[in-house]
Amino acid sequence: MATRIILVRHGESSYNVERRIQGHCDESALTEAGRQMAQQAGLALSGIKFDAIYSSPLQRARETAEIIAATLTHPAPALQMRDRLKEINLLFWEAMPFEDVKEKFPESYEHWQSAPHQLRMQGTLPDGQVVDFYPVLDLFEQAREFWRGILPHHEGQTVLVVAHSGVNRALISSAIGIQPDRYQAVQQSNCGISVMNFAGGLGSRVQLESLNLTAHLGAKFPALKPDLQGPRMLLVRHGETDWNREKRFQGWVDVPLNEMGRQQAQQAAEFLRSVTIDRAVSSPMLRPKETAEIVLSHHPALTLELFPDLREISHGLWEGKLESEIESQFSGQLQQWQEAPATVQMPEGENLQQVWERAIGCWRDIVASSGQQTVLVVAHDAINKAILCHVLGLSPENFWNFRQGNGAVSVIDYPKGADGLPVLQSMNITTHLAGGVLDQTAAGAL
């Protein structure tokens, strides 16, 4: 039974408002807006029964955790403080305005933004102690130590963790294999909620169920930044089909949406109704195409573009079959697919490397031709997972690290343009479907 971790960043703080570096500094406290955010996060989580709650001891995180705990419907367990949940140590920058850091430490600040794993802090403290360390690399080890310390004690339980932007990124990244050079590629908004499912301890399979949910704060997803130089990509999985519901493998069989799938597409359409969309693309298969057309009913000026390379993985002889039928006819292959998907060649179908090459090539072409537009991309489970792996610098071996619910929305920005590294702003948003934080979609076979 999986261990569910729900990860929350603290609410807005005084240093957030003043645009100051926080780090280990404990002078930054929640603002009134930050306390309201914590209350909203608590309401969003109120129906979940937590077996443990952990928090950073820094006051902005601790107060957020206390407010959330007081809002829960079920009796909250005692709050446990962990130093390993403290924010990244940016010793010589702490309490400084971001603009001053950029001016006084231009080379280090550039490393921080573009090559965070190379950021190095060197200097002498007032007491004469000489320090020399790599903040991001140290933070990743701190995150791994936190996981090693708590996971063995909470098998099959639900745990709330309240901490900070930097350490939350490191917690997520260290769990699913994102390297420190992609530290800036995972967004964590104030009181954003992320959900992770661990099959065991650190090193076992981990599923990122959702990332940085913000709908409970009144924001569908993080706002567009004014200095964004590339496109914003809205990645959507098609609505449910009967074969999803039956957990029957679809692949290239052109199964249409069922009634629930059309309802999910309508809910996604309503969710995206007020969002400016400049371009819309889709797999040509019935299930994503119909999903996209329903979303575009609120954006009638757009013409839907169809890209064959976005079609689902070909399962070959598995298509139309249930898991029990596959196991019976292709003994051992289904388990191999579940445990080591990159090693599987589908009988008379594709392997993941083939899917990667066509899907990522297509994705890059769409990004490169989209300027600073907001682009709707509607595709399939395997295609979306391949794209998410690509965005975070991962490989086909990480295929199962991401959940994609039917009708879910993910948001990917390219801050430095199409040739720069992307940022995953939010992933697998399903709050518009079931209304809660947890993904309740059927998901089903691919």
VOGU-3710 file (C-alpha; in Angstrom, 3 decimals, decimal comma):
1> matriilvrh> 0,000/0,000/0,000  1,419/3,397/-1,024  2,482/6,137/1,351  0,811/9,381/0,311  2,748/12,595/0,921  0,955/15,921/0,559  3,485/18,710/0,254  2,627/22,376/0,875  4,741/25,510/0,613  4,218/28,174/3,299
11> gessynverr> 1,937/31,148/2,688  3,043/34,555/1,513  5,713/36,017/3,810  7,041/39,492/4,511  10,236/38,737/2,567  8,189/37,422/-0,369  6,439/40,790/-0,541  9,717/42,717/-0,143  11,435/40,506/-2,747  14,194/39,472/-0,318
21> iqghcdesal> 16,161/36,235/-0,178  14,860/34,118/2,722  16,891/30,940/3,013  17,632/29,861/6,604  16,822/33,357/7,873  13,923/33,310/10,346  13,084/37,021/10,266  10,480/36,530/7,542  6,930/35,980/8,877  3,559/35,304/7,275
31> teagrqmaqq> 1,636/38,337/6,063  -2,105/38,584/6,584  -2,518/37,363/3,008  -0,192/34,468/3,852  -2,335/33,459/6,812  -5,418/33,585/4,583  -3,629/31,350/2,051  -2,858/28,859/4,812  -6,531/28,867/5,803  -7,508/28,196/2,163
41> aglalsgikf> -5,003/25,344/1,950  -6,415/23,907/5,153  -9,938/24,008/3,757  -8,765/22,263/0,572  -7,189/19,505/2,701  -9,849/19,459/5,421  -11,474/16,171/4,432  -8,204/14,203/4,390  -7,194/12,239/7,478  -3,479/12,691/8,148
51> daiyssplqr> -1,445/10,199/10,133  1,442/12,629/10,650  2,261/16,283/10,022  5,839/17,516/9,586  6,979/21,113/9,283  10,077/23,200/8,937  10,724/24,989/12,238  11,113/28,363/10,495  8,196/30,547/11,544  6,675/31,136/8,105
61> aretaeiiaa> 6,308/27,372/7,549  5,459/26,505/11,160  2,580/29,003/11,304  1,267/27,762/7,949  1,271/24,197/9,295  -0,469/25,264/12,511  -3,226/27,055/10,582  -3,757/24,080/8,270  -3,867/21,642/11,196  -6,466/23,778/12,983
71> tlthpapalq> -8,663/23,736/9,865  -8,748/19,960/9,328  -12,029/18,094/9,838  -10,306/15,029/11,311  -8,312/15,429/14,534  -4,819/16,563/13,582  -1,799/14,608/14,856  0,867/16,494/16,796  2,977/18,785/14,631  6,562/17,489/14,291
81> mrdrlkeinl> 9,396/19,906/13,445  12,321/18,768/11,292  15,440/20,823/10,620  15,827/18,901/7,355  12,762/20,787/6,107  14,471/24,164/6,511  14,866/26,264/3,399  18,046/26,221/1,307  21,053/27,798/3,024  21,976/30,948/1,050
91> lfweampfed> 24,153/32,232/3,868  25,701/35,325/2,295  22,557/36,459/0,470  19,916/36,097/3,167  17,725/39,155/3,871  19,147/40,914/0,791  16,771/42,156/-1,945  16,979/40,040/-5,108  18,059/43,075/-7,130  20,982/43,723/-4,781
101> vkekfpesye> 22,107/40,096/-5,047  22,008/40,335/-8,857  24,102/43,506/-8,743  26,674/42,412/-6,128  27,015/38,745/-7,103  26,297/38,679/-10,864  28,216/35,489/-11,672  26,837/33,543/-8,712  23,318/34,792/-9,384  23,573/33,622/-12,992
111> hwqsaphqlr> 24,653/30,199/-11,728  21,675/30,231/-9,373  19,312/30,835/-12,292  20,910/28,813/-15,101  23,234/26,248/-13,489  22,075/25,975/-9,854  24,154/22,869/-9,189  27,259/25,020/-9,746  26,296/27,712/-7,222  29,082/27,930/-4,630
121> mqgtlpdgqv> 29,158/29,931/-1,406  32,596/30,865/-0,100  33,564/33,341/2,577  34,515/34,117/6,132  31,961/34,558/8,894  32,227/37,306/11,534  33,666/34,753/13,988  36,497/33,959/11,560  35,073/30,626/10,362  35,746/29,934/6,698
131> vdfypvldlf> 32,843/28,330/4,804  32,809/26,762/1,365  29,768/24,801/0,188  27,327/24,194/-2,685  23,838/25,182/-1,481  21,762/23,277/-4,051  23,803/20,082/-3,850  23,634/20,225/-0,057  19,875/20,806/-0,204  19,348/17,700/-2,330
141> eqarefwrgi> 21,232/15,608/0,226  19,181/17,224/3,005  15,997/16,226/1,146  17,193/12,641/0,695  17,988/12,451/4,423  14,476/13,659/5,247  12,910/10,937/3,090  15,169/8,258/4,582  14,210/9,430/8,060  10,413/9,448/7,746
151> lphhegqtvl> 9,296/7,005/5,042  10,070/3,806/7,001  7,716/5,003/9,762  4,662/5,751/7,590  4,112/2,816/5,258  0,586/2,997/3,840  -0,181/6,248/5,669  -1,018/9,820/4,603  1,468/12,474/5,670  1,375/16,269/5,417
161> vvahsgvnra> 4,686/18,094/4,932  4,836/21,913/5,146  8,063/23,593/4,124  9,552/26,038/1,599  9,948/26,567/-2,129  13,536/25,396/-2,429  13,404/22,383/-0,143  10,058/21,301/-1,626  11,644/21,311/-5,075  14,509/19,220/-3,728
171> lissaigiqp> 12,103/16,809/-2,009  10,176/16,234/-5,235  13,290/16,098/-7,399  15,281/13,742/-5,171  12,321/11,364/-4,993  11,716/11,003/-8,732  15,246/11,460/-10,052  15,340/15,068/-11,280  18,952/16,228/-11,171  20,167/19,358/-9,315
181> dryqavqqsn> 20,834/21,181/-12,594  17,015/21,221/-13,085  16,384/22,650/-9,593  14,615/25,691/-11,095  12,375/23,540/-13,335  9,756/22,738/-10,674  7,544/25,581/-9,473  6,282/25,875/-5,883  3,809/28,715/-5,271  2,896/30,031/-1,828
191> cgisvmnfag> 0,518/27,413/-0,350  0,632/25,384/-3,578  -0,219/21,726/-2,955  1,627/18,739/-4,451  0,787/15,034/-3,988  3,288/12,148/-4,117  2,746/8,402/-3,728  5,678/6,243/-2,531  5,539/2,481/-3,096  8,171/2,054/-0,362
201> glgsrvqles> 11,226/3,923/0,854  13,459/6,321/-1,070  14,564/4,519/-4,211  11,292/2,646/-4,687  8,819/3,721/-7,336  7,363/7,167/-6,692  4,407/8,682/-8,511  4,001/12,445/-8,675  0,207/12,572/-8,631  -0,013/16,336/-8,912
211> lnltahlgak> 2,251/19,363/-8,668  1,632/22,863/-7,352  -2,159/22,962/-7,272  -3,385/26,529/-6,687  -7,119/26,459/-7,518  -7,976/26,555/-3,793  -6,285/29,977/-3,710  -8,520/31,350/-6,471  -5,858/30,929/-9,179  -6,276/28,192/-11,790
221> fpalkpdlqg> -2,501/28,017/-12,075  0,497/30,331/-11,512  0,221/33,636/-13,326  2,160/34,372/-16,485  5,350/36,259/-15,647  5,847/39,517/-17,551  9,393/38,565/-18,575  8,343/35,220/-20,114  10,254/34,970/-23,410  8,750/31,755/-24,771
231> prmllvrhge> 5,375/30,034/-24,912  3,112/28,778/-22,156  1,995/25,228/-22,944  -1,290/23,874/-21,550  -0,950/20,092/-21,771  -4,256/18,201/-21,458  -5,042/14,497/-21,432  -8,216/13,453/-23,253  -11,389/12,618/-21,347  -12,401/9,132/-20,298
241> tdwnrekrfq> -13,357/6,354/-22,727  -15,166/3,104/-22,012  -11,851/1,315/-22,422  -10,240/3,577/-19,798  -13,049/2,646/-17,434  -12,589/-1,067/-18,214  -8,772/-0,753/-18,020  -8,554/-2,128/-21,545  -5,443/-1,187/-23,561  -6,319/1,278/-26,346
251> gwvdvplnem> -3,169/2,365/-28,136  -3,976/3,076/-31,778  -7,530/1,742/-31,597  -9,625/4,857/-32,161  -11,930/4,640/-29,153  -14,207/7,698/-28,691  -15,011/9,499/-25,462  -17,779/8,072/-23,316  -20,359/10,217/-21,553  -18,053/10,749/-18,571
261> grqqaqqaae> -15,242/11,708/-20,968  -17,414/14,329/-22,653  -18,373/15,662/-19,238  -14,681/15,862/-18,261  -13,928/17,693/-21,497  -16,732/20,154/-20,716  -15,304/20,673/-17,227  -11,844/21,277/-18,690  -13,423/23,702/-21,174  -15,073/25,639/-18,362
271> flrsvtidra> -11,820/25,618/-16,378  -9,947/27,102/-19,355  -12,784/29,359/-20,518  -11,282/32,592/-19,174  -7,718/31,678/-20,179  -6,358/33,362/-23,290  -5,397/30,602/-25,731  -3,568/31,606/-28,908  -3,065/28,227/-30,562  -4,546/24,740/-30,231
281> vsspmlrpke> -3,060/21,403/-31,323  -4,105/17,802/-30,803  -3,454/14,198/-31,625  -5,734/13,298/-34,570  -7,305/10,369/-32,671  -10,976/10,656/-31,730  -10,609/10,888/-27,947  -8,164/13,854/-27,790  -9,622/15,546/-30,878  -13,118/15,607/-29,390
291> taeivlshhp> -11,703/16,782/-26,045  -9,908/19,653/-27,819  -12,987/20,586/-29,850  -15,086/20,806/-26,684  -12,461/23,019/-25,005  -12,357/25,227/-28,112  -16,120/25,769/-28,017  -15,219/28,721/-25,769  -12,445/29,837/-28,155  -14,235/29,748/-31,532
301> altlelfpdl> -11,655/31,862/-33,373  -9,034/29,104/-33,144  -8,499/26,381/-35,722  -7,432/23,037/-34,284  -4,159/21,699/-35,716  -3,697/17,906/-35,799  -0,270/16,282/-35,341  -0,027/12,535/-36,082  3,145/12,212/-33,977  1,053/13,007/-30,877
311> reishglweg> -1,023/9,817/-31,247  -0,909/7,294/-28,414  1,708/4,542/-28,091  0,972/1,538/-30,301  0,428/-1,478/-28,058  0,305/-3,804/-31,051  -1,186/-7,174/-30,104  -2,071/-5,909/-26,612  -4,676/-3,515/-27,973  -8,240/-4,282/-26,986
321> kleseiesqf> -7,100/-6,585/-24,182  -7,419/-6,456/-20,400  -4,389/-6,964/-18,174  -5,489/-10,532/-17,341  -5,687/-11,365/-21,046  -2,254/-9,893/-21,730  -0,729/-11,851/-18,862  -2,331/-15,026/-20,154  -1,131/-14,578/-23,731  2,200/-12,787/-23,162
331> sgqlqqwqea> 3,426/-14,203/-19,864  5,740/-11,891/-17,919  5,592/-8,992/-20,368  2,979/-7,011/-18,437  5,053/-7,149/-15,248  8,090/-6,047/-17,248  6,032/-3,136/-18,621  5,014/-2,144/-15,103  8,520/-2,438/-13,625  10,879/-1,517/-16,488
341> patvqmpege> 8,788/0,085/-19,255  11,786/1,290/-21,263  12,853/-2,320/-21,886  9,563/-3,481/-23,446  8,947/-3,900/-27,153  5,191/-4,147/-27,640  4,429/-7,203/-29,834  3,838/-5,759/-33,312  3,749/-2,323/-31,691  6,171/0,339/-30,414
351> nlqqvwerai> 8,706/0,673/-27,648  9,055/3,786/-25,496  12,141/5,015/-27,347  10,130/5,158/-30,570  7,362/7,040/-28,771  9,949/9,419/-27,267  11,507/10,239/-30,629  8,270/11,125/-32,381  6,506/12,796/-29,434  9,430/14,916/-28,255
361> gcwrdivass> 10,387/15,863/-31,801  6,806/17,028/-32,389  6,694/18,868/-29,040  9,925/20,724/-29,828  8,567/21,784/-33,214  5,365/23,098/-31,647  7,278/25,011/-28,949  9,737/26,466/-31,466  6,925/27,718/-33,710  4,776/29,223/-30,941
371> gqqtvlvvah> 6,687/32,392/-30,009  5,199/33,817/-26,820  1,785/32,278/-27,338  -0,310/30,247/-24,928  -0,783/26,880/-26,619  -3,343/24,153/-25,871  -1,943/20,659/-26,520  -4,352/17,709/-26,142  -2,881/14,231/-26,273  -2,694/10,882/-24,460
381> dainkailch> -1,346/9,327/-21,264  1,903/7,940/-22,707  2,553/11,023/-24,847  1,981/13,411/-21,949  4,231/11,357/-19,671  6,974/11,413/-22,297  6,664/15,192/-22,578  6,782/15,639/-18,793  9,898/13,473/-18,587  11,513/15,546/-21,338
391> vlglspenfw> 10,625/18,835/-19,613  12,357/17,703/-16,405  15,406/16,121/-18,050  14,268/12,553/-17,375  14,345/9,455/-19,572  11,918/6,641/-20,526  12,926/4,844/-17,311  10,945/7,531/-15,443  7,748/6,911/-17,405  5,688/5,809/-14,390
401> nfrqgngavs> 6,761/8,738/-12,185  3,889/10,898/-13,453  0,128/10,537/-13,235  -2,100/11,922/-15,979  -5,801/11,828/-15,170  -8,488/11,991/-17,855  -9,222/15,671/-18,479  -6,240/16,816/-16,413  -4,313/20,010/-17,228  -0,567/20,633/-16,827
411> vidypkgadg> 1,182/23,986/-17,344  4,693/24,349/-18,786  6,464/27,677/-19,368  9,594/28,483/-21,371  10,957/31,534/-19,477  14,085/31,938/-21,637  12,421/31,104/-24,925  12,022/27,877/-26,881  15,745/27,058/-26,625  15,878/27,581/-22,856
421> lpvlqsmnit> 15,009/25,171/-20,069  11,274/24,834/-19,376  9,546/25,181/-16,002  6,765/22,836/-14,895  4,391/25,304/-13,240  1,591/22,855/-12,377  0,930/19,228/-13,232  -2,135/17,001/-13,394  -4,647/19,582/-12,244  -7,941/17,723/-11,737
431> thlaggvldq> -9,631/20,035/-9,230  -12,070/21,137/-11,964  -13,255/17,522/-12,338  -13,939/16,208/-8,840  -13,456/19,390/-6,868  -10,873/17,963/-4,460  -7,091/17,888/-4,243  -6,783/14,161/-5,017  -7,097/12,796/-8,569  -10,320/10,750/-8,716
441> taagal> -10,271/10,021/-12,459  -10,343/6,468/-13,812  -7,030/7,063/-15,638  -7,124/3,452/-16,899  -4,882/1,640/-19,335  -3,114/3,611/-22,083
//
